[in-house]
Amino acid sequence: MGKLTLDQGRFRLDRLTRALGWVLPLAGVMLAVVLLGESLLNAMARFPEIMGLFTLVALIVVLVAVTLSCMWLYRANANLHAAGVQMNHGPTMAWLWTFVPIATLFKPYQVVRELWTDSLRETDSFAAPATPLLGQWWAAWLIGTISLNASGNALFAQTSVGQQVMPSVAALALLAASFLFRAIVQRVNQGQQGLVDADVFA
């Protein structure tokens, strides 16, 4: 299948944005429930088969959210390339950096910041201050993922910190990150839909 035209790309981006509008919050809430576990749902904990089914459904929803987010990153980046915007990242690496060790700590932020600035006609200088929304999202994401990984580390796994504190921190941080990324996705989509015929895309 050939490359999409810019109009087709904008339509695809809008569809992905609409889907993420409900998938991201749902994934964040379900993941938080699973991580908080018995401390939040004592009643459900009495029925392990129900909690097990809920965890399976939550995992599926999270995987769908991750897949759609990767597709959204690819499409948002590809649209800007199709419009002739000079960028530092290509469509494939726009989502692939998320899965590269070490680089995942900073490259996804750079990718999303570039999408934000080029879609909304803001300055593309990294010396200039970014919108607080980007920093809040990235801080929440890092805190959540680091806390989640630390909770399974052998040094913490058998301690109250690893069993209660870290999962709770991860749950709340990742929940916040899901809503913040949803706001970013919607704002970037609005920028590309509204400015595609303006001189920024010339």
PyRosetta script that sets phi, psi and omega in degrees:
from pyrosetta import init, pose_from_sequence

init()
pose = pose_from_sequence("MGKLTLDQGRFRLDRLTRALGWVLPLAGVMLAVVLLGESLLNAMARFPEIMGLFTLVALIVVLVAVTLSCMWLYRANANLHAAGVQMNHGPTMAWLWTFVPIATLFKPYQVVRELWTDSLRETDSFAAPATPLLGQWWAAWLIGTISLNASGNALFAQTSVGQQVMPSVAALALLAASFLFRAIVQRVNQGQQGLVDADVFA")
pose.set_psi(1, 133.7)
pose.set_omega(1, -177.6)
pose.set_phi(2, -73.9)
pose.set_psi(2, 175.8)
pose.set_omega(2, 178.9)
pose.set_phi(3, -67.4)
pose.set_psi(3, 149.4)
pose.set_omega(3, 177.8)
pose.set_phi(4, -76.9)
pose.set_psi(4, 148.3)
pose.set_omega(4, 170.7)
pose.set_phi(5, -71.4)
pose.set_psi(5, 169.2)
pose.set_omega(5, -179.2)
pose.set_phi(6, -63.0)
pose.set_psi(6, -40.5)
pose.set_omega(6, 178.4)
pose.set_phi(7, -64.5)
pose.set_psi(7, -41.8)
pose.set_omega(7, 177.2)
pose.set_phi(8, -64.3)
pose.set_psi(8, -38.8)
pose.set_omega(8, 179.1)
pose.set_phi(9, -65.4)
pose.set_psi(9, -39.9)
pose.set_omega(9, 177.7)
pose.set_phi(10, -64.9)
pose.set_psi(10, -39.1)
pose.set_omega(10, 178.2)
pose.set_phi(11, -64.5)
pose.set_psi(11, -44.5)
pose.set_omega(11, 178.9)
pose.set_phi(12, -62.9)
pose.set_psi(12, -41.2)
pose.set_omega(12, 179.5)
pose.set_phi(13, -62.9)
pose.set_psi(13, -40.5)
pose.set_omega(13, -180.0)
pose.set_phi(14, -64.9)
pose.set_psi(14, -39.6)
pose.set_omega(14, 178.1)
pose.set_phi(15, -64.5)
pose.set_psi(15, -42.9)
pose.set_omega(15, 178.6)
pose.set_phi(16, -64.6)
pose.set_psi(16, -39.1)
pose.set_omega(16, 179.1)
pose.set_phi(17, -63.4)
pose.set_psi(17, -41.9)
pose.set_omega(17, 178.7)
pose.set_phi(18, -62.9)
pose.set_psi(18, -41.4)
pose.set_omega(18, 179.0)
pose.set_phi(19, -65.6)
pose.set_psi(19, -44.4)
pose.set_omega(19, 179.6)
pose.set_phi(20, -66.9)
pose.set_psi(20, -23.2)
pose.set_omega(20, -179.7)
pose.set_phi(21, -58.6)
pose.set_psi(21, -29.5)
pose.set_omega(21, 177.8)
pose.set_phi(22, -111.6)
pose.set_psi(22, -26.5)
pose.set_omega(22, -179.2)
pose.set_phi(23, -70.1)
pose.set_psi(23, -42.3)
pose.set_omega(23, -178.1)
pose.set_phi(24, -61.5)
pose.set_psi(24, -50.9)
pose.set_omega(24, 177.8)
pose.set_phi(25, -61.7)
pose.set_psi(25, -40.1)
pose.set_omega(25, 179.7)
pose.set_phi(26, -62.2)
pose.set_psi(26, -44.2)
pose.set_omega(26, 178.8)
pose.set_phi(27, -63.4)
pose.set_psi(27, -41.7)
pose.set_omega(27, 179.5)
pose.set_phi(28, -62.6)
pose.set_psi(28, -43.5)
pose.set_omega(28, -179.2)
pose.set_phi(29, -67.9)
pose.set_psi(29, -45.7)
pose.set_omega(29, -178.1)
pose.set_phi(30, -66.0)
pose.set_psi(30, -39.7)
pose.set_omega(30, 177.9)
pose.set_phi(31, -64.8)
pose.set_psi(31, -39.6)
pose.set_omega(31, 179.0)
pose.set_phi(32, -63.0)
pose.set_psi(32, -40.4)
pose.set_omega(32, 179.3)
pose.set_phi(33, -63.0)
pose.set_psi(33, -43.6)
pose.set_omega(33, 179.9)
pose.set_phi(34, -64.1)
pose.set_psi(34, -42.7)
pose.set_omega(34, -177.8)
pose.set_phi(35, -69.9)
pose.set_psi(35, -37.8)
pose.set_omega(35, 179.8)
pose.set_phi(36, -73.7)
pose.set_psi(36, -31.8)
pose.set_omega(36, 171.8)
pose.set_phi(37, 55.7)
pose.set_psi(37, -130.4)
pose.set_omega(37, -173.4)
pose.set_phi(38, -62.3)
pose.set_psi(38, -29.4)
pose.set_omega(38, -178.8)
pose.set_phi(39, -65.6)
pose.set_psi(39, -20.0)
pose.set_omega(39, -179.8)
pose.set_phi(40, -108.0)
pose.set_psi(40, -38.5)
pose.set_omega(40, -174.6)
pose.set_phi(41, -122.1)
pose.set_psi(41, 68.3)
pose.set_omega(41, 179.1)
pose.set_phi(42, -60.1)
pose.set_psi(42, -36.7)
pose.set_omega(42, -178.9)
pose.set_phi(43, -64.7)
pose.set_psi(43, -45.4)
pose.set_omega(43, -180.0)
pose.set_phi(44, -67.4)
pose.set_psi(44, -30.9)
pose.set_omega(44, -178.2)
pose.set_phi(45, -63.9)
pose.set_psi(45, -19.5)
pose.set_omega(45, 178.8)
pose.set_phi(46, -76.2)
pose.set_psi(46, -12.7)
pose.set_omega(46, -179.6)
pose.set_phi(47, -123.7)
pose.set_psi(47, 81.2)
pose.set_omega(47, -173.8)
pose.set_phi(48, -56.0)
pose.set_psi(48, -30.6)
pose.set_omega(48, -179.9)
pose.set_phi(49, -67.3)
pose.set_psi(49, -33.2)
pose.set_omega(49, 177.7)
pose.set_phi(50, -71.1)
pose.set_psi(50, -44.9)
pose.set_omega(50, -179.9)
pose.set_phi(51, -64.9)
pose.set_psi(51, -36.3)
pose.set_omega(51, 178.1)
pose.set_phi(52, -65.1)
pose.set_psi(52, -41.6)
pose.set_omega(52, 177.4)
pose.set_phi(53, -65.4)
pose.set_psi(53, -41.2)
pose.set_omega(53, 178.4)
pose.set_phi(54, -61.5)
pose.set_psi(54, -42.3)
pose.set_omega(54, 179.6)
pose.set_phi(55, -62.8)
pose.set_psi(55, -40.7)
pose.set_omega(55, 178.5)
pose.set_phi(56, -63.5)
pose.set_psi(56, -45.6)
pose.set_omega(56, 178.8)
pose.set_phi(57, -63.5)
pose.set_psi(57, -41.0)
pose.set_omega(57, 178.7)
pose.set_phi(58, -61.0)
pose.set_psi(58, -41.5)
pose.set_omega(58, 179.1)
pose.set_phi(59, -62.2)
pose.set_psi(59, -42.0)
pose.set_omega(59, 178.6)
pose.set_phi(60, -62.9)
pose.set_psi(60, -44.0)
pose.set_omega(60, -179.7)
pose.set_phi(61, -63.6)
pose.set_psi(61, -41.4)
pose.set_omega(61, 179.1)
pose.set_phi(62, -63.9)
pose.set_psi(62, -41.8)
pose.set_omega(62, 178.4)
pose.set_phi(63, -63.5)
pose.set_psi(63, -38.3)
pose.set_omega(63, 176.8)
pose.set_phi(64, -64.3)
pose.set_psi(64, -42.5)
pose.set_omega(64, 179.7)
pose.set_phi(65, -62.9)
pose.set_psi(65, -41.9)
pose.set_omega(65, 178.9)
pose.set_phi(66, -64.8)
pose.set_psi(66, -44.3)
pose.set_omega(66, -179.6)
pose.set_phi(67, -62.6)
pose.set_psi(67, -46.7)
pose.set_omega(67, 179.6)
pose.set_phi(68, -64.9)
pose.set_psi(68, -36.3)
pose.set_omega(68, 178.3)
pose.set_phi(69, -64.5)
pose.set_psi(69, -41.1)
pose.set_omega(69, 177.4)
pose.set_phi(70, -64.3)
pose.set_psi(70, -42.3)
pose.set_omega(70, 177.6)
pose.set_phi(71, -63.5)
pose.set_psi(71, -38.7)
pose.set_omega(71, 179.3)
pose.set_phi(72, -65.7)
pose.set_psi(72, -43.8)
pose.set_omega(72, 178.9)
pose.set_phi(73, -61.0)
pose.set_psi(73, -42.5)
pose.set_omega(73, 178.3)
pose.set_phi(74, -62.0)
pose.set_psi(74, -48.2)
pose.set_omega(74, -174.9)
pose.set_phi(75, -68.3)
pose.set_psi(75, -42.8)
pose.set_omega(75, 179.9)
pose.set_phi(76, -61.9)
pose.set_psi(76, -39.8)
pose.set_omega(76, 179.1)
pose.set_phi(77, -70.0)
pose.set_psi(77, -44.2)
pose.set_omega(77, -178.9)
pose.set_phi(78, -62.7)
pose.set_psi(78, -36.2)
pose.set_omega(78, 178.3)
pose.set_phi(79, -60.8)
pose.set_psi(79, -43.8)
pose.set_omega(79, -179.5)
pose.set_phi(80, -66.8)
pose.set_psi(80, -38.4)
pose.set_omega(80, 175.9)
pose.set_phi(81, -63.4)
pose.set_psi(81, -42.0)
pose.set_omega(81, 179.7)
pose.set_phi(82, -64.6)
pose.set_psi(82, -26.4)
pose.set_omega(82, 179.8)
pose.set_phi(83, -85.7)
pose.set_psi(83, 0.3)
pose.set_omega(83, 177.5)
pose.set_phi(84, 87.7)
pose.set_psi(84, 12.5)
pose.set_omega(84, 179.4)
pose.set_phi(85, -78.5)
pose.set_psi(85, 129.6)
pose.set_omega(85, 177.8)
pose.set_phi(86, -77.5)
pose.set_psi(86, 123.7)
pose.set_omega(86, -175.3)
pose.set_phi(87, -131.3)
pose.set_psi(87, 160.9)
pose.set_omega(87, -179.0)
pose.set_phi(88, -90.4)
pose.set_psi(88, -13.4)
pose.set_omega(88, -177.8)
pose.set_phi(89, -127.2)
pose.set_psi(89, 143.7)
pose.set_omega(89, 176.8)
pose.set_phi(90, -91.0)
pose.set_psi(90, 167.9)
pose.set_omega(90, -177.5)
pose.set_phi(91, -58.7)
pose.set_psi(91, -40.3)
pose.set_omega(91, -178.0)
pose.set_phi(92, -69.2)
pose.set_psi(92, -48.0)
pose.set_omega(92, -179.1)
pose.set_phi(93, -70.4)
pose.set_psi(93, -17.2)
pose.set_omega(93, 178.9)
pose.set_phi(94, -58.3)
pose.set_psi(94, -34.3)
pose.set_omega(94, 177.9)
pose.set_phi(95, -105.0)
pose.set_psi(95, -27.0)
pose.set_omega(95, -174.8)
pose.set_phi(96, -69.4)
pose.set_psi(96, -28.7)
pose.set_omega(96, 179.4)
pose.set_phi(97, -57.6)
pose.set_psi(97, -26.2)
pose.set_omega(97, -178.6)
pose.set_phi(98, -60.8)
pose.set_psi(98, -25.2)
pose.set_omega(98, -174.5)
pose.set_phi(99, -107.4)
pose.set_psi(99, 7.5)
pose.set_omega(99, 178.9)
pose.set_phi(100, -93.9)
pose.set_psi(100, 120.2)
pose.set_omega(100, -179.6)
pose.set_phi(101, -53.8)
pose.set_psi(101, 147.3)
pose.set_omega(101, -178.4)
pose.set_phi(102, 70.0)
pose.set_psi(102, -55.7)
pose.set_omega(102, -179.5)
pose.set_phi(103, -61.0)
pose.set_psi(103, -27.2)
pose.set_omega(103, -179.5)
pose.set_phi(104, -64.7)
pose.set_psi(104, -13.6)
pose.set_omega(104, 179.6)
pose.set_phi(105, -79.8)
pose.set_psi(105, -15.7)
pose.set_omega(105, -177.1)
pose.set_phi(106, -143.8)
pose.set_psi(106, -29.2)
pose.set_omega(106, -175.5)
pose.set_phi(107, -65.7)
pose.set_psi(107, -41.8)
pose.set_omega(107, 178.7)
pose.set_phi(108, -58.7)
pose.set_psi(108, -35.3)
pose.set_omega(108, 177.3)
pose.set_phi(109, -63.8)
pose.set_psi(109, -43.4)
pose.set_omega(109, 179.7)
pose.set_phi(110, -62.9)
pose.set_psi(110, -39.9)
pose.set_omega(110, 179.1)
pose.set_phi(111, -62.1)
pose.set_psi(111, -49.1)
pose.set_omega(111, -177.4)
pose.set_phi(112, -68.3)
pose.set_psi(112, -36.8)
pose.set_omega(112, 177.8)
pose.set_phi(113, -64.3)
pose.set_psi(113, -38.9)
pose.set_omega(113, 178.0)
pose.set_phi(114, -65.2)
pose.set_psi(114, -41.4)
pose.set_omega(114, 176.6)
pose.set_phi(115, -60.5)
pose.set_psi(115, -41.9)
pose.set_omega(115, -179.4)
pose.set_phi(116, -63.4)
pose.set_psi(116, -51.6)
pose.set_omega(116, -174.9)
pose.set_phi(117, -67.3)
pose.set_psi(117, -39.1)
pose.set_omega(117, -178.4)
pose.set_phi(118, -76.3)
pose.set_psi(118, -29.4)
pose.set_omega(118, 178.9)
pose.set_phi(119, -79.2)
pose.set_psi(119, -30.6)
pose.set_omega(119, -175.5)
pose.set_phi(120, -106.1)
pose.set_psi(120, 7.9)
pose.set_omega(120, 178.0)
pose.set_phi(121, 59.9)
pose.set_psi(121, 36.2)
pose.set_omega(121, 174.2)
pose.set_phi(122, -91.6)
pose.set_psi(122, 168.2)
pose.set_omega(122, 179.9)
pose.set_phi(123, -62.5)
pose.set_psi(123, 138.8)
pose.set_omega(123, -178.9)
pose.set_phi(124, -95.6)
pose.set_psi(124, 10.6)
pose.set_omega(124, 178.6)
pose.set_phi(125, -79.8)
pose.set_psi(125, 126.6)
pose.set_omega(125, 178.9)
pose.set_phi(126, -74.0)
pose.set_psi(126, -7.0)
pose.set_omega(126, 174.5)
pose.set_phi(127, -79.7)
pose.set_psi(127, -21.5)
pose.set_omega(127, 179.1)
pose.set_phi(128, -79.4)
pose.set_psi(128, 147.7)
pose.set_omega(128, -179.7)
pose.set_phi(129, -66.4)
pose.set_psi(129, 138.1)
pose.set_omega(129, 178.4)
pose.set_phi(130, -88.2)
pose.set_psi(130, 162.0)
pose.set_omega(130, 175.6)
pose.set_phi(131, -59.6)
pose.set_psi(131, 139.5)
pose.set_omega(131, -178.8)
pose.set_phi(132, -56.4)
pose.set_psi(132, -27.9)
pose.set_omega(132, -178.5)
pose.set_phi(133, -58.4)
pose.set_psi(133, -41.1)
pose.set_omega(133, -179.5)
pose.set_phi(134, -65.0)
pose.set_psi(134, -44.9)
pose.set_omega(134, 179.7)
pose.set_phi(135, -65.4)
pose.set_psi(135, -38.9)
pose.set_omega(135, 179.0)
pose.set_phi(136, -65.2)
pose.set_psi(136, -43.0)
pose.set_omega(136, 178.4)
pose.set_phi(137, -62.2)
pose.set_psi(137, -47.8)
pose.set_omega(137, -175.4)
pose.set_phi(138, -68.3)
pose.set_psi(138, -37.5)
pose.set_omega(138, 177.7)
pose.set_phi(139, -63.6)
pose.set_psi(139, -44.0)
pose.set_omega(139, 179.3)
pose.set_phi(140, -64.0)
pose.set_psi(140, -41.0)
pose.set_omega(140, 179.8)
pose.set_phi(141, -64.3)
pose.set_psi(141, -46.0)
pose.set_omega(141, -179.9)
pose.set_phi(142, -64.3)
pose.set_psi(142, -45.2)
pose.set_omega(142, 178.8)
pose.set_phi(143, -60.0)
pose.set_psi(143, -43.3)
pose.set_omega(143, -178.7)
pose.set_phi(144, -65.1)
pose.set_psi(144, -48.7)
pose.set_omega(144, -177.1)
pose.set_phi(145, -69.9)
pose.set_psi(145, -39.8)
pose.set_omega(145, 178.8)
pose.set_phi(146, -65.9)
pose.set_psi(146, -41.8)
pose.set_omega(146, 178.1)
pose.set_phi(147, -64.4)
pose.set_psi(147, -40.0)
pose.set_omega(147, 179.8)
pose.set_phi(148, -64.6)
pose.set_psi(148, -44.0)
pose.set_omega(148, 178.4)
pose.set_phi(149, -66.3)
pose.set_psi(149, -38.8)
pose.set_omega(149, -179.1)
pose.set_phi(150, -66.7)
pose.set_psi(150, -32.8)
pose.set_omega(150, -178.7)
pose.set_phi(151, -64.9)
pose.set_psi(151, -25.9)
pose.set_omega(151, 178.9)
pose.set_phi(152, -96.2)
pose.set_psi(152, -1.3)
pose.set_omega(152, 179.0)
pose.set_phi(153, -70.2)
pose.set_psi(153, 143.0)
pose.set_omega(153, -178.0)
pose.set_phi(154, -58.4)
pose.set_psi(154, -27.8)
pose.set_omega(154, -178.9)
pose.set_phi(155, -70.3)
pose.set_psi(155, -26.1)
pose.set_omega(155, -175.5)
pose.set_phi(156, -115.3)
pose.set_psi(156, -16.8)
pose.set_omega(156, -169.6)
pose.set_phi(157, -54.4)
pose.set_psi(157, -37.0)
pose.set_omega(157, -176.2)
pose.set_phi(158, -100.0)
pose.set_psi(158, 13.5)
pose.set_omega(158, 179.9)
pose.set_phi(159, -109.9)
pose.set_psi(159, 163.8)
pose.set_omega(159, 178.1)
pose.set_phi(160, -64.7)
pose.set_psi(160, -30.0)
pose.set_omega(160, 177.8)
pose.set_phi(161, -64.1)
pose.set_psi(161, -45.1)
pose.set_omega(161, -178.6)
pose.set_phi(162, -73.8)
pose.set_psi(162, -30.8)
pose.set_omega(162, -175.6)
pose.set_phi(163, -89.9)
pose.set_psi(163, -25.5)
pose.set_omega(163, -175.4)
pose.set_phi(164, -123.7)
pose.set_psi(164, -53.1)
pose.set_omega(164, -174.0)
pose.set_phi(165, -67.2)
pose.set_psi(165, -53.9)
pose.set_omega(165, -176.9)
pose.set_phi(166, -60.9)
pose.set_psi(166, -46.4)
pose.set_omega(166, 177.9)
pose.set_phi(167, -62.0)
pose.set_psi(167, -36.3)
pose.set_omega(167, 179.1)
pose.set_phi(168, -66.7)
pose.set_psi(168, -43.4)
pose.set_omega(168, 177.9)
pose.set_phi(169, -62.7)
pose.set_psi(169, -44.4)
pose.set_omega(169, 179.9)
pose.set_phi(170, -62.2)
pose.set_psi(170, -42.6)
pose.set_omega(170, -178.8)
pose.set_phi(171, -60.8)
pose.set_psi(171, -48.7)
pose.set_omega(171, -177.5)
pose.set_phi(172, -69.1)
pose.set_psi(172, -40.0)
pose.set_omega(172, -178.8)
pose.set_phi(173, -67.6)
pose.set_psi(173, -44.4)
pose.set_omega(173, -180.0)
pose.set_phi(174, -69.6)
pose.set_psi(174, -31.7)
pose.set_omega(174, 174.2)
pose.set_phi(175, -63.2)
pose.set_psi(175, -46.3)
pose.set_omega(175, 177.8)
pose.set_phi(176, -62.9)
pose.set_psi(176, -41.8)
pose.set_omega(176, -179.1)
pose.set_phi(177, -61.9)
pose.set_psi(177, -37.2)
pose.set_omega(177, -179.3)
pose.set_phi(178, -65.1)
pose.set_psi(178, -40.3)
pose.set_omega(178, 179.3)
pose.set_phi(179, -73.0)
pose.set_psi(179, -37.4)
pose.set_omega(179, 179.3)
pose.set_phi(180, -67.9)
pose.set_psi(180, -41.0)
pose.set_omega(180, 178.2)
pose.set_phi(181, -66.8)
pose.set_psi(181, -35.0)
pose.set_omega(181, 175.8)
pose.set_phi(182, -58.9)
pose.set_psi(182, -41.9)
pose.set_omega(182, 178.6)
pose.set_phi(183, -65.2)
pose.set_psi(183, -39.1)
pose.set_omega(183, 178.8)
pose.set_phi(184, -65.0)
pose.set_psi(184, -46.4)
pose.set_omega(184, 179.5)
pose.set_phi(185, -56.6)
pose.set_psi(185, -46.1)
pose.set_omega(185, -178.3)
pose.set_phi(186, -67.2)
pose.set_psi(186, -38.7)
pose.set_omega(186, -178.3)
pose.set_phi(187, -69.8)
pose.set_psi(187, -41.7)
pose.set_omega(187, 178.5)
pose.set_phi(188, -64.7)
pose.set_psi(188, -41.7)
pose.set_omega(188, 178.0)
pose.set_phi(189, -61.2)
pose.set_psi(189, -43.1)
pose.set_omega(189, 177.8)
pose.set_phi(190, -60.8)
pose.set_psi(190, -41.4)
pose.set_omega(190, 180.0)
pose.set_phi(191, -62.5)
pose.set_psi(191, -43.8)
pose.set_omega(191, -179.0)
pose.set_phi(192, -71.8)
pose.set_psi(192, -36.1)
pose.set_omega(192, 179.1)
pose.set_phi(193, -69.1)
pose.set_psi(193, -38.7)
pose.set_omega(193, -175.1)
pose.set_phi(194, -84.4)
pose.set_psi(194, -23.0)
pose.set_omega(194, -173.1)
pose.set_phi(195, -111.9)
pose.set_psi(195, 6.2)
pose.set_omega(195, -173.6)
pose.set_phi(196, -61.5)
pose.set_psi(196, -30.5)
pose.set_omega(196, -178.4)
pose.set_phi(197, -97.2)
pose.set_psi(197, 2.8)
pose.set_omega(197, -180.0)
pose.set_phi(198, -86.2)
pose.set_psi(198, 176.5)
pose.set_omega(198, -174.2)
pose.set_phi(199, -68.2)
pose.set_psi(199, -20.3)
pose.set_omega(199, 179.3)
pose.set_phi(200, -63.1)
pose.set_psi(200, -26.3)
pose.set_omega(200, 179.2)
pose.set_phi(201, -102.0)
pose.set_psi(201, 9.2)
pose.set_omega(201, -177.7)
pose.set_phi(202, -72.0)
pose.dump_pdb("model.pdb")
